Amino acid sequence: MEHPRPARPDEQIRAISDTLNRYARSLTGCSDRAEDLAQQTIAKLLARSPENILNENYAIRTLTNLWISEQRTVKRRLGLLIRHAARLPRWFTPETDHDTNDQLNRAIDQLPPKQRAVIVLRLIEGLGYEQIAIALETNVQTVRANLHLARKQLRKTLGDSDQ
């Protein structure tokens, strides 16, 4: 369905943005993420085909494609992290106290997602800071900061006296 073409570009964008926001909210379930997705869609429409900004079907298809692409990226990252997290740590040996290992795994599971990802990739997979930054699409300083916070939290949770 095409809307009547308003005279000014900002009116054109406003005419389609409500529809995109509603649709994006139904896909994401989060109003903040929906706004971001709708804005990305509008930016893409303006950059690639401004003449189609009021073509509702084209706009919705563009939003859907952006959302699917994002979901695939998230799914790939989560799959990677799950595969890594499911492996036994290098320090695990059959002689290792199972209670200690379970306690460590529970402590890692309690970390915030970014810290958990960094600690798993660094300690279990043995990746370097640059490799972790690339895998998580962030910078080395953020990796170092998250690793520091994760180690601090693990020491606190596990009751390590060498803080």
DSSP file (Angstrom, degrees, kcal/mol; ACC not computed):
  #  RESIDUE AA STRUCTURE BP1 BP2  ACC     N-H-->O    O-->H-N    N-H-->O    O-->H-N    TCO  KAPPA ALPHA  PHI   PSI    X-CA   Y-CA   Z-CA
    1    1 A M              0   0    0      0, 0.0    55,-1.4     0, 0.0     2,-0.4   0.000 360.0 360.0 360.0 130.7    0.0    0.0    0.0
    2    2 A E  B     -A   55   0A   0     53,-0.2    53,-0.2    54,-0.1     3,-0.1  -0.832 360.0-136.7-103.2 138.9    1.4    3.4   -0.9
    3    3 A H        -     0   0    0     51,-1.0     2,-0.1    -2,-0.4    51,-0.1  -0.575  37.0 -90.7 -85.3 152.7    0.7    6.5    1.1
    4    4 A P        -     0   0    0      0, 0.0    -1,-0.1     0, 0.0     0, 0.0  -0.436  53.9-104.2 -59.9 140.3   -0.1    9.8   -0.7
    5    5 A R        -     0   0    0     -2,-0.1     7,-0.1    -3,-0.1    -3,-0.0  -0.573  33.3-146.7 -77.5 110.2    3.2   11.5   -1.2
    6    6 A P        -     0   0    0      0, 0.0     6,-0.1     0, 0.0    -1,-0.0  -0.308  19.3-119.3 -67.1 160.9    3.7   14.4    1.3
    7    7 A A  S    S+     0   0    0      4,-0.1    -2,-0.0     5,-0.0     3,-0.0   0.898  89.9  57.0 -73.3 -42.7    5.6   17.4    0.0
    8    8 A R  S  > S-     0   0    0      1,-0.1     4,-1.9     4,-0.0     3,-0.4  -0.657  79.2-127.8 -97.9 147.9    8.6   17.5    2.4
    9    9 A P  H  > S+     0   0    0      0, 0.0     4,-2.4     0, 0.0     5,-0.2   0.875 109.9  54.6 -59.2 -39.2   11.1   14.6    3.0
   10   10 A D  H  > S+     0   0    0      1,-0.2     4,-2.1     2,-0.2     5,-0.1   0.850 108.2  50.1 -66.1 -31.2   10.6   14.7    6.7
   11   11 A E  H  > S+     0   0    0     -3,-0.4     4,-1.8     2,-0.2    -1,-0.2   0.863 108.5  53.3 -70.1 -36.5    6.8   14.3    6.2
   12   12 A Q  H  X S+     0   0    0     -4,-1.9     4,-1.0     2,-0.2    -2,-0.2   0.924 111.1  45.7 -62.3 -44.7    7.5   11.4    3.9
   13   13 A I  H >X S+     0   0    0     -4,-2.4     4,-2.2     1,-0.2     3,-0.7   0.919 111.4  51.5 -66.6 -43.5    9.6    9.7    6.6
   14   14 A R  H 3X S+     0   0    0     -4,-2.1     4,-0.9     1,-0.2    -1,-0.2   0.844 103.0  61.5 -61.5 -33.0    7.1   10.3    9.3
   15   15 A A  H 3< S+     0   0    0     -4,-1.8     4,-0.3     1,-0.2    -1,-0.2   0.830 116.8  28.2 -64.3 -32.7    4.4    8.8    7.1
   16   16 A I  H <X S+     0   0    0     -4,-1.0     4,-2.2    -3,-0.7    -1,-0.2   0.667 103.0  78.7-101.9 -20.0    6.1    5.4    7.0
   17   17 A S  H  X S+     0   0    0     -4,-2.2     4,-2.8     1,-0.2     5,-0.2   0.845  89.8  54.7 -64.8 -35.0    8.0    5.4   10.4
   18   18 A D  H  X S+     0   0    0     -4,-0.9     4,-2.4     2,-0.2    -1,-0.2   0.929 110.1  47.1 -62.8 -43.4    4.9    4.5   12.5
   19   19 A T  H  > S+     0   0    0     -4,-0.3     4,-2.3     1,-0.2    -2,-0.2   0.928 113.9  47.4 -62.4 -45.3    4.2    1.5   10.4
   20   20 A L  H  X S+     0   0    0     -4,-2.2     4,-2.9     1,-0.2     5,-0.2   0.900 111.3  51.1 -64.5 -41.0    7.9    0.4   10.5
   21   21 A N  H  X S+     0   0    0     -4,-2.8     4,-2.4     2,-0.2    -1,-0.2   0.919 111.0  47.8 -62.8 -44.2    8.1    0.9   14.3
   22   22 A R  H  X S+     0   0    0     -4,-2.4     4,-1.8     2,-0.2    -2,-0.2   0.936 115.3  45.0 -61.5 -46.6    4.9   -1.1   15.0
   23   23 A Y  H  X S+     0   0    0     -4,-2.3     4,-1.6     1,-0.2    -2,-0.2   0.922 113.4  49.5 -64.5 -44.5    6.2   -3.9   12.7
   24   24 A A  H  X S+     0   0    0     -4,-2.9     4,-3.0     1,-0.2     5,-0.4   0.879 108.2  54.2 -63.4 -37.9    9.7   -3.9   14.2
   25   25 A R  H  X S+     0   0    0     -4,-2.4     4,-2.4     1,-0.2    -1,-0.2   0.884 106.8  51.4 -63.7 -37.5    8.3   -4.0   17.7
   26   26 A S  H  < S+     0   0    0     -4,-1.8    -1,-0.2    -5,-0.2    -2,-0.2   0.832 114.7  43.9 -69.3 -29.9    6.3   -7.1   16.8
   27   27 A L  H  < S+     0   0    0     -4,-1.6    -2,-0.2    -5,-0.1    -1,-0.2   0.920 125.3  29.7 -76.8 -45.8    9.5   -8.7   15.5
   28   28 A T  H  < S-     0   0    0     -4,-3.0    -3,-0.2    -5,-0.1    -2,-0.2   0.795  85.1-143.0 -89.3 -29.8   11.9   -7.7   18.3
   29   29 A G  S  < S+     0   0    0     -4,-2.4     2,-0.4    -5,-0.4    -4,-0.1   0.591  74.2  94.7  75.0   9.6    9.6   -7.5   21.3
   30   30 A C     >  -     0   0    0     -6,-0.3     4,-2.5     1,-0.1     5,-0.2  -0.986  65.5-151.6-138.2 123.0   11.6   -4.6   22.5
   31   31 A S  H  > S+     0   0    0     -2,-0.4     4,-2.3     1,-0.2     5,-0.2   0.877  97.9  50.6 -65.9 -36.8   10.7   -0.9   21.8
   32   32 A D  H  > S+     0   0    0      2,-0.2     4,-2.0     1,-0.2    -1,-0.2   0.944 113.9  43.7 -65.1 -46.8   14.3    0.3   21.9
   33   33 A R  H  > S+     0   0    0      1,-0.2     4,-2.5     2,-0.2    -2,-0.2   0.869 111.8  55.6 -65.1 -35.6   15.5   -2.4   19.5
   34   34 A A  H  X S+     0   0    0     -4,-2.5     4,-2.7     2,-0.2    -1,-0.2   0.912 106.4  49.9 -63.4 -42.9   12.5   -1.7   17.3
   35   35 A E  H  X S+     0   0    0     -4,-2.3     4,-2.5     2,-0.2    -2,-0.2   0.924 111.4  49.1 -61.0 -44.2   13.3    2.0   17.0
   36   36 A D  H  X S+     0   0    0     -4,-2.0     4,-2.5     1,-0.2    -2,-0.2   0.924 112.4  47.8 -60.2 -44.9   16.9    1.1   16.0
   37   37 A L  H  X S+     0   0    0     -4,-2.5     4,-2.1     2,-0.2    -2,-0.2   0.904 111.9  49.3 -64.8 -42.2   15.7   -1.3   13.4
   38   38 A A  H  X S+     0   0    0     -4,-2.7     4,-2.5     2,-0.2    -1,-0.2   0.902 111.9  49.2 -64.0 -40.9   13.2    1.1   12.0
   39   39 A Q  H  X S+     0   0    0     -4,-2.5     4,-2.6     2,-0.2    -2,-0.2   0.902 109.8  50.9 -66.0 -40.3   15.8    3.8   11.8
   40   40 A Q  H  X S+     0   0    0     -4,-2.5     4,-2.4     2,-0.2    -1,-0.2   0.902 110.8  50.4 -61.1 -40.0   18.3    1.5   10.1
   41   41 A T  H  X S+     0   0    0     -4,-2.1     4,-2.8     2,-0.2    -2,-0.2   0.936 110.8  47.2 -64.0 -47.0   15.5    0.7    7.6
   42   42 A I  H  X S+     0   0    0     -4,-2.5     4,-2.7     1,-0.2     5,-0.2   0.911 112.5  50.4 -62.4 -42.5   14.8    4.3    6.9
   43   43 A A  H  X S+     0   0    0     -4,-2.6     4,-2.2     1,-0.2    -1,-0.2   0.914 112.0  47.6 -61.6 -42.5   18.5    5.1    6.5
   44   44 A K  H  X S+     0   0    0     -4,-2.4     4,-2.6     2,-0.2     5,-0.4   0.911 112.0  49.7 -65.9 -41.8   18.9    2.1    4.1
   45   45 A L  H  X S+     0   0    0     -4,-2.8     4,-2.2     1,-0.2     7,-0.3   0.920 112.6  47.0 -62.7 -43.6   15.8    3.2    2.1
   46   46 A L  H  < S+     0   0    0     -4,-2.7    -1,-0.2     1,-0.2    -2,-0.2   0.874 115.7  45.6 -66.1 -36.7   17.0    6.8    1.8
   47   47 A A  H  < S+     0   0    0     -4,-2.2    -2,-0.2    -5,-0.2    -1,-0.2   0.883 126.0  26.9 -73.9 -38.8   20.5    5.7    0.8
   48   48 A R  H  < S+     0   0    0     -4,-2.6    -3,-0.2    -5,-0.2    -2,-0.2   0.870 138.2   1.3 -96.1 -41.4   19.5    3.1   -1.8
   49   49 A S    ><  +     0   0    0     -4,-2.2     3,-2.2    -5,-0.4    -1,-0.2  -0.499  54.2 171.9-152.6  76.3   16.1    4.1   -3.1
   50   50 A P  G >  S+     0   0    0      0, 0.0     3,-1.4     0, 0.0     4,-0.2   0.755  80.5  67.4 -59.5 -23.8   14.6    7.3   -1.8
   51   51 A E  G 3  S+     0   0    0      1,-0.2     3,-0.3     2,-0.1    -5,-0.1   0.718  99.6  51.2 -69.0 -18.7   11.8    7.0   -4.4
   52   52 A N  G X  S+     0   0    0     -3,-2.2     3,-1.4    -7,-0.3    -1,-0.2   0.264  73.6 109.8 -99.4  10.8   10.5    3.9   -2.6
   53   53 A I  T <  S+     0   0    0     -3,-1.4    -1,-0.2     1,-0.3    -2,-0.1   0.808  84.6  42.0 -59.4 -29.8   10.4    5.5    0.9
   54   54 A L  T 3  S+     0   0    0     -3,-0.3     2,-1.2    -4,-0.2   -51,-1.0   0.470  84.0 106.0 -97.2  -1.5    6.6    5.5    0.8
   55   55 A N  B <>  -A    2   0A   0     -3,-1.4     4,-2.5     1,-0.2     5,-0.2  -0.671  55.7-165.4 -78.4 100.7    6.2    2.1   -0.7
   56   56 A E  H  > S+     0   0    0    -55,-1.4     4,-2.8    -2,-1.2     5,-0.2   0.874  83.1  51.6 -59.3 -42.5    5.1    0.3    2.5
   57   57 A N  H  > S+     0   0    0      1,-0.2     4,-2.3     2,-0.2    -1,-0.2   0.914 112.0  46.6 -62.2 -43.2    5.7   -3.2    1.1
   58   58 A Y  H  > S+     0   0    0      2,-0.2     4,-2.3     1,-0.2    -2,-0.2   0.904 113.3  49.4 -65.3 -41.7    9.2   -2.4    0.0
   59   59 A A  H  X S+     0   0    0     -4,-2.5     4,-2.4    -7,-0.2    -2,-0.2   0.913 112.0  47.5 -64.5 -43.8    9.9   -0.8    3.4
   60   60 A I  H  X S+     0   0    0     -4,-2.8     4,-2.7     2,-0.2    -2,-0.2   0.896 111.6  50.6 -65.9 -39.9    8.6   -3.7    5.4
   61   61 A R  H  X S+     0   0    0     -4,-2.3     4,-2.4    -5,-0.2    -1,-0.2   0.905 110.5  49.8 -64.0 -40.5   10.6   -6.2    3.2
   62   62 A T  H  X S+     0   0    0     -4,-2.3     4,-2.2     2,-0.2    -2,-0.2   0.922 112.0  47.7 -63.4 -44.2   13.7   -4.1    3.8
   63   63 A L  H  X S+     0   0    0     -4,-2.4     4,-2.5     1,-0.2    -2,-0.2   0.914 111.3  51.2 -62.1 -43.6   13.1   -4.1    7.6
   64   64 A T  H  X S+     0   0    0     -4,-2.7     4,-2.8     1,-0.2    -2,-0.2   0.918 109.5  49.8 -60.7 -44.3   12.4   -7.8    7.5
   65   65 A N  H  X S+     0   0    0     -4,-2.4     4,-2.4     1,-0.2    -1,-0.2   0.900 110.9  49.6 -63.1 -40.9   15.7   -8.5    5.7
   66   66 A L  H  X S+     0   0    0     -4,-2.2     4,-2.2     2,-0.2    -1,-0.2   0.916 112.6  47.7 -62.7 -42.4   17.6   -6.4    8.1
   67   67 A W  H  X S+     0   0    0     -4,-2.5     4,-2.6     2,-0.2    -2,-0.2   0.919 111.8  49.1 -66.1 -43.9   16.1   -8.2   11.1
   68   68 A I  H  X S+     0   0    0     -4,-2.8     4,-2.3     2,-0.2    -1,-0.2   0.917 111.2  50.4 -61.3 -43.5   16.8  -11.6    9.5
   69   69 A S  H  X S+     0   0    0     -4,-2.4     4,-1.9     1,-0.2    -1,-0.2   0.912 111.3  48.5 -61.1 -43.1   20.4  -10.7    8.9
   70   70 A E  H  X S+     0   0    0     -4,-2.2     4,-2.6     1,-0.2    -2,-0.2   0.905 110.3  51.4 -63.4 -42.4   20.7   -9.5   12.5
   71   71 A Q  H  X S+     0   0    0     -4,-2.6     4,-2.9     1,-0.2    -2,-0.2   0.880 108.0  52.0 -64.4 -38.0   19.2  -12.7   13.8
   72   72 A R  H  X S+     0   0    0     -4,-2.3     4,-2.5     2,-0.2    -1,-0.2   0.914 110.5  48.4 -63.7 -42.0   21.6  -14.8   11.7
   73   73 A T  H  X S+     0   0    0     -4,-1.9     4,-2.4     2,-0.2    -2,-0.2   0.933 113.7  46.2 -63.0 -46.4   24.5  -12.9   13.1
   74   74 A V  H  X S+     0   0    0     -4,-2.6     4,-2.9     1,-0.2     5,-0.2   0.920 112.6  50.7 -61.9 -44.0   23.3  -13.2   16.7
   75   75 A K  H  X S+     0   0    0     -4,-2.9     4,-2.6     1,-0.2    -1,-0.2   0.899 110.4  49.5 -61.5 -41.7   22.6  -16.9   16.1
   76   76 A R  H  X S+     0   0    0     -4,-2.5     4,-2.3     2,-0.2    -1,-0.2   0.930 113.2  46.1 -63.6 -45.4   26.1  -17.5   14.8
   77   77 A R  H  X S+     0   0    0     -4,-2.4     4,-2.7     2,-0.2    -2,-0.2   0.930 114.1  47.5 -63.8 -45.3   27.7  -15.7   17.7
   78   78 A L  H  X S+     0   0    0     -4,-2.9     4,-3.0     1,-0.2     5,-0.2   0.910 110.9  52.0 -63.1 -41.2   25.6  -17.5   20.2
   79   79 A G  H  X S+     0   0    0     -4,-2.6     4,-2.4    -5,-0.2    -1,-0.2   0.910 110.6  48.7 -59.9 -42.4   26.3  -20.8   18.5
   80   80 A L  H  X S+     0   0    0     -4,-2.3     4,-2.2     2,-0.2    -2,-0.2   0.934 113.9  45.6 -62.4 -47.6   30.1  -20.1   18.7
   81   81 A L  H  X S+     0   0    0     -4,-2.7     4,-3.1     2,-0.2    -2,-0.2   0.889 112.6  50.3 -65.7 -39.4   29.9  -19.1   22.4
   82   82 A I  H  X S+     0   0    0     -4,-3.0     4,-2.0     2,-0.2    -1,-0.2   0.919 110.2  50.1 -65.3 -43.0   27.7  -22.2   23.3
   83   83 A R  H  X S+     0   0    0     -4,-2.4     4,-0.7    -5,-0.2    -1,-0.2   0.917 115.4  43.8 -60.5 -41.8   30.2  -24.5   21.5
   84   84 A H  H >< S+     0   0    0     -4,-2.2     3,-0.7     1,-0.2    -2,-0.2   0.913 113.9  49.1 -69.8 -41.9   33.1  -22.9   23.4
   85   85 A A  H 3< S+     0   0    0     -4,-3.1    -1,-0.2     1,-0.2    -2,-0.2   0.785 104.3  60.6 -69.5 -26.4   31.3  -22.8   26.7
   86   86 A A  H 3< S+     0   0    0     -4,-2.0    -1,-0.2    -5,-0.2    -2,-0.2   0.719  87.3  92.1 -75.2 -20.4   30.2  -26.5   26.4
   87   87 A R  S << S-     0   0    0     -3,-0.7     3,-0.1    -4,-0.7    37,-0.0  -0.400  87.2-105.3 -74.1 151.5   33.8  -27.7   26.3
   88   88 A L        -     0   0    0      1,-0.1    -1,-0.1    -2,-0.1    -2,-0.1  -0.515  42.3-103.0 -72.5 143.2   35.6  -28.7   29.4
   89   89 A P    >   -     0   0    0      0, 0.0     3,-1.6     0, 0.0    35,-0.1  -0.248  26.2-115.8 -62.3 155.6   38.2  -26.2   30.6
   90   90 A R  T 3  S+     0   0    0     33,-0.3    34,-0.1     1,-0.3    -2,-0.1   0.822 115.5  58.6 -62.0 -31.2   41.9  -27.0   29.9
   91   91 A W  T 3  S+     0   0    0      2,-0.0     2,-0.4     5,-0.0    -1,-0.3   0.537  83.4 104.7 -78.8  -4.0   42.5  -27.2   33.6
   92   92 A F    <   +     0   0    0     -3,-1.6    -4,-0.0     4,-0.1     6,-0.0  -0.646  43.3 163.6 -79.2 127.3   39.9  -29.9   34.0
   93   93 A T    >   -     0   0    0     -2,-0.4     3,-1.9     1,-0.0    -2,-0.0  -0.928  53.6-104.2-133.4 161.1   41.4  -33.4   34.4
   94   94 A P  T 3  S+     0   0    0      0, 0.0     4,-0.1     0, 0.0    -2,-0.0   0.807 123.3  54.7 -55.8 -27.4   39.8  -36.6   35.7
   95   95 A E  T 3  S+     0   0    0      2,-0.1     3,-0.1     3,-0.0    -3,-0.0   0.630  83.8 112.3 -81.5 -12.3   41.6  -36.0   39.0
   96   96 A T  S <  S-     0   0    0     -3,-1.9     2,-0.4     1,-0.1    -4,-0.1  -0.320  84.1-101.6 -63.2 140.4   40.2  -32.5   39.4
   97   97 A D     >  -     0   0    0      1,-0.2     4,-2.1     2,-0.1     3,-0.2  -0.492  28.2-149.1 -63.1 117.9   37.7  -32.1   42.2
   98   98 A H  H  > S+     0   0    0     -2,-0.4     4,-2.7     1,-0.2     5,-0.2   0.828  95.2  57.0 -63.1 -32.9   34.3  -32.2   40.5
   99   99 A D  H  > S+     0   0    0      2,-0.2     4,-2.4     1,-0.2    -1,-0.2   0.912 107.8  47.6 -64.1 -41.4   32.8  -29.9   43.2
  100  100 A T  H  > S+     0   0    0     -3,-0.2     4,-2.4     2,-0.2    -2,-0.2   0.922 113.0  48.3 -64.1 -44.6   35.5  -27.3   42.4
  101  101 A N  H  X S+     0   0    0     -4,-2.1     4,-2.6     2,-0.2    -2,-0.2   0.912 112.6  48.0 -63.5 -43.3   34.9  -27.6   38.7
  102  102 A D  H  X S+     0   0    0     -4,-2.7     4,-2.4     2,-0.2    -1,-0.2   0.896 111.1  51.6 -63.3 -40.0   31.1  -27.3   39.1
  103  103 A Q  H  X S+     0   0    0     -4,-2.4     4,-2.3     2,-0.2    -2,-0.2   0.909 110.8  47.9 -63.9 -42.3   31.5  -24.3   41.4
  104  104 A L  H  X S+     0   0    0     -4,-2.4     4,-2.6     2,-0.2    -2,-0.2   0.929 111.3  50.0 -63.7 -45.9   33.7  -22.6   38.8
  105  105 A N  H  X S+     0   0    0     -4,-2.6     4,-2.2     1,-0.2    -2,-0.2   0.894 111.3  49.1 -61.2 -39.7   31.2  -23.4   36.0
  106  106 A R  H  X S+     0   0    0     -4,-2.4     4,-1.2     2,-0.2    -1,-0.2   0.905 110.6  51.0 -65.4 -40.4   28.4  -22.0   38.1
  107  107 A A  H  X S+     0   0    0     -4,-2.3     4,-0.5     1,-0.2     3,-0.4   0.908 110.8  48.1 -63.8 -41.9   30.4  -18.8   38.8
  108  108 A I  H >< S+     0   0    0     -4,-2.6     3,-1.2     1,-0.2    -1,-0.2   0.896 107.8  56.0 -64.3 -40.0   31.2  -18.4   35.1
  109  109 A D  H 3< S+     0   0    0     -4,-2.2    -1,-0.2     1,-0.2    -2,-0.2   0.773 102.6  56.9 -63.0 -26.0   27.5  -18.9   34.3
  110  110 A Q  H 3< S+     0   0    0     -4,-1.2    -1,-0.2    -3,-0.4    -2,-0.2   0.611  85.1 103.4 -82.1 -12.5   26.6  -16.0   36.7
  111  111 A L  S << S-     0   0    0     -3,-1.2    39,-0.0    -4,-0.5    -3,-0.0  -0.325  86.9 -94.6 -67.2 151.7   28.8  -13.5   34.8
  112  112 A P     >  -     0   0    0      0, 0.0     4,-2.9     0, 0.0     5,-0.3  -0.319  45.3-102.8 -59.8 153.3   27.1  -10.9   32.6
  113  113 A P  H  > S+     0   0    0      0, 0.0     4,-2.6     0, 0.0     5,-0.2   0.851 118.8  47.4 -52.3 -44.8   27.1  -12.1   28.9
  114  114 A K  H  > S+     0   0    0      1,-0.2     4,-2.2     2,-0.2     5,-0.2   0.920 115.4  45.2 -66.3 -41.9   30.0   -9.9   27.7
  115  115 A Q  H  > S+     0   0    0     -3,-0.2     4,-2.6     2,-0.2     5,-0.2   0.901 113.0  51.2 -66.7 -39.9   32.2  -10.9   30.6
  116  116 A R  H  X S+     0   0    0     -4,-2.9     4,-2.4     2,-0.2     5,-0.2   0.923 110.3  49.4 -62.7 -44.0   31.3  -14.5   30.3
  117  117 A A  H  X S+     0   0    0     -4,-2.6     4,-2.5    -5,-0.3     5,-0.2   0.927 112.9  46.7 -61.3 -45.2   32.1  -14.5   26.5
  118  118 A V  H  X S+     0   0    0     -4,-2.2     4,-2.3     1,-0.2     5,-0.3   0.922 113.5  47.5 -64.9 -44.6   35.5  -12.9   27.1
  119  119 A I  H  X>S+     0   0    0     -4,-2.6     4,-2.6     2,-0.2     5,-0.7   0.889 113.8  47.9 -66.8 -38.0   36.5  -15.2   30.0
  120  120 A V  I  X>S+     0   0    0     -4,-2.4     5,-1.9    -5,-0.2     4,-1.2   0.936 114.4  45.3 -67.0 -46.1   35.4  -18.3   28.0
  121  121 A L  I  <5S+     0   0    0     -4,-2.5     6,-2.6    -5,-0.2    -2,-0.2   0.859 121.0  39.7 -67.3 -34.2   37.3  -17.2   24.9
  122  122 A R  I  <5S+     0   0    0     -4,-2.3     4,-0.4     4,-0.2    -2,-0.2   0.959 127.0  27.1 -80.1 -53.5   40.4  -16.2   26.8
  123  123 A L  I  <5S+     0   0    0     -4,-2.6   -33,-0.3    -5,-0.3    -3,-0.2   0.889 131.4  31.9 -82.1 -39.8   40.7  -18.9   29.5
  124  124 A I  I  <<S+     0   0    0     -4,-1.2    -3,-0.2    -5,-0.7    -4,-0.1   0.906 131.7  30.1 -87.1 -43.9   39.1  -21.9   27.8
  125  125 A E  S   <S-     0   0    0     -5,-1.9    -3,-0.2     2,-0.1    -4,-0.1   0.670  95.6-135.0 -90.7 -16.9   39.9  -21.3   24.2
  126  126 A G        +     0   0    0     -4,-0.4    -4,-0.2    -6,-0.3    -3,-0.1   0.757  42.8 163.5  72.7  24.3   43.1  -19.5   24.8
  127  127 A L        -     0   0    0     -6,-2.6    -1,-0.2     1,-0.1     2,-0.1  -0.431  35.9-118.1 -74.6 151.2   42.4  -16.7   22.3
  128  128 A G     >  -     0   0    0     -2,-0.1     4,-2.5     1,-0.1     5,-0.2  -0.332  30.6-100.1 -80.5 169.2   44.5  -13.5   22.4
  129  129 A Y  H  > S+     0   0    0      1,-0.2     4,-2.6     2,-0.2     5,-0.2   0.907 122.8  49.1 -58.4 -44.2   43.0  -10.1   23.1
  130  130 A E  H  > S+     0   0    0      1,-0.2     4,-2.2     2,-0.2    -1,-0.2   0.908 110.8  50.1 -63.9 -41.2   43.0   -9.1   19.4
  131  131 A Q  H  > S+     0   0    0      2,-0.2     4,-2.5     1,-0.2    -1,-0.2   0.900 111.8  48.1 -64.1 -40.3   41.3  -12.4   18.4
  132  132 A I  H  X S+     0   0    0     -4,-2.5     4,-2.4     2,-0.2    -2,-0.2   0.919 109.8  52.7 -65.3 -42.9   38.6  -11.9   21.1
  133  133 A A  H  <>S+     0   0    0     -4,-2.6     5,-2.5    -5,-0.2     4,-0.4   0.897 111.9  45.8 -60.2 -40.7   38.0   -8.3   20.0
  134  134 A I  H ><5S+     0   0    0     -4,-2.2     3,-0.8     3,-0.2    -1,-0.2   0.927 112.4  50.2 -67.2 -45.0   37.5   -9.5   16.4
  135  135 A A  H 3<5S+     0   0    0     -4,-2.5    -2,-0.2     1,-0.2    -1,-0.2   0.855 119.5  36.7 -63.0 -35.7   35.2  -12.4   17.4
  136  136 A L  T 3<5S-     0   0    0     -4,-2.4    -1,-0.2    -5,-0.2    -2,-0.2   0.364 108.2-123.0 -99.5   4.7   33.1  -10.1   19.5
  137  137 A E  T < 5S+     0   0    0     -3,-0.8     2,-0.2    -4,-0.4    -3,-0.2   0.945  74.5 106.5  51.4  56.6   33.3   -7.1   17.2
  138  138 A T  S   <S-     0   0    0     -5,-2.5     2,-0.2    -6,-0.1    -1,-0.2  -0.746  71.4 -86.1-142.2-171.0   34.7   -4.8   19.8
  139  139 A N     >  -     0   0    0     -2,-0.2     4,-1.8    -3,-0.1     3,-0.3  -0.642  33.7-110.2-106.4 167.3   38.1   -3.2   20.6
  140  140 A V  H  > S+     0   0    0      1,-0.2     4,-2.7    -2,-0.2     5,-0.2   0.860 115.6  57.3 -63.8 -38.0   41.0   -4.6   22.7
  141  141 A Q  H  > S+     0   0    0      1,-0.2     4,-2.4     2,-0.2    -1,-0.2   0.894 107.2  48.5 -61.8 -39.5   40.4   -2.1   25.5
  142  142 A T  H  > S+     0   0    0     -3,-0.3     4,-2.6     2,-0.2    -1,-0.2   0.890 110.5  51.5 -66.6 -39.5   36.9   -3.3   26.0
  143  143 A V  H  X S+     0   0    0     -4,-1.8     4,-2.5     2,-0.2    -2,-0.2   0.942 111.5  46.9 -60.8 -48.1   38.1   -6.9   26.0
  144  144 A R  H  X S+     0   0    0     -4,-2.7     4,-2.5     1,-0.2    -2,-0.2   0.908 112.9  49.2 -61.4 -42.9   40.7   -6.1   28.6
  145  145 A A  H  X S+     0   0    0     -4,-2.4     4,-2.4     2,-0.2    -1,-0.2   0.928 113.2  45.9 -64.1 -44.9   38.1   -4.3   30.8
  146  146 A N  H  X S+     0   0    0     -4,-2.6     4,-2.4     2,-0.2    -1,-0.2   0.872 112.6  51.3 -66.2 -36.6   35.6   -7.1   30.6
  147  147 A L  H  X S+     0   0    0     -4,-2.5     4,-2.6    -5,-0.2     5,-0.2   0.914 110.1  49.3 -65.8 -42.6   38.3   -9.7   31.3
  148  148 A H  H  X S+     0   0    0     -4,-2.5     4,-2.4     2,-0.2    -2,-0.2   0.937 113.4  46.2 -60.4 -47.5   39.4   -7.7   34.4
  149  149 A L  H  X S+     0   0    0     -4,-2.4     4,-2.4     1,-0.2    -2,-0.2   0.885 112.7  50.5 -64.0 -39.1   35.8   -7.4   35.6
  150  150 A A  H  X S+     0   0    0     -4,-2.4     4,-2.6     2,-0.2    -2,-0.2   0.932 111.7  46.6 -65.3 -45.8   35.1  -11.1   35.0
  151  151 A R  H  X S+     0   0    0     -4,-2.6     4,-2.6     2,-0.2    -2,-0.2   0.906 112.1  51.4 -62.9 -41.3   38.2  -12.2   36.9
  152  152 A K  H  X S+     0   0    0     -4,-2.4     4,-2.1    -5,-0.2    -1,-0.2   0.920 112.0  46.3 -60.8 -45.0   37.4   -9.8   39.8
  153  153 A Q  H  X S+     0   0    0     -4,-2.4     4,-3.0     2,-0.2    -2,-0.2   0.890 111.5  51.4 -66.5 -39.6   33.9  -11.2   40.0
  154  154 A L  H  X S+     0   0    0     -4,-2.6     4,-2.9     2,-0.2    -2,-0.2   0.911 109.8  49.7 -63.9 -41.8   35.1  -14.8   39.8
  155  155 A R  H  X>S+     0   0    0     -4,-2.6     5,-2.2     2,-0.2     4,-0.9   0.920 113.9  46.1 -61.4 -42.5   37.6  -14.2   42.6
  156  156 A K  H  <5S+     0   0    0     -4,-2.1     3,-0.4    -5,-0.2    -2,-0.2   0.933 115.9  44.9 -65.7 -46.1   34.9  -12.7   44.7
  157  157 A T  H  <5S+     0   0    0     -4,-3.0    -2,-0.2     1,-0.2    -1,-0.2   0.893 118.0  42.7 -65.6 -40.9   32.4  -15.5   43.9
  158  158 A L  H  <5S-     0   0    0     -4,-2.9    -1,-0.2    -5,-0.2    -2,-0.2   0.517 109.6-121.2 -87.3  -5.4   34.9  -18.3   44.5
  159  159 A G  T  <5 +     0   0    0     -4,-0.9     2,-0.3    -3,-0.4    -3,-0.2   0.853  42.8 177.0  72.6  34.9   36.4  -16.6   47.6
  160  160 A D      < -     0   0    0     -5,-2.2     3,-0.3    -6,-0.2    -1,-0.2  -0.583  21.1-157.7 -74.4 129.6   40.0  -16.4   46.4
  161  161 A S  S    S+     0   0    0     -2,-0.3     2,-0.1     1,-0.2    -1,-0.1   0.523  78.7  79.8 -86.6  -5.9   42.1  -14.6   48.9
  162  162 A D              0   0    0      1,-0.2    -1,-0.2    -7,-0.1    -2,-0.1  -0.125 360.0 360.0 -92.8  38.1   44.8  -13.5   46.4
  163  163 A Q              0   0    0     -3,-0.3    -1,-0.2    -2,-0.1    -2,-0.1   0.521 360.0 360.0 -67.8 360.0   42.7  -10.5   45.1
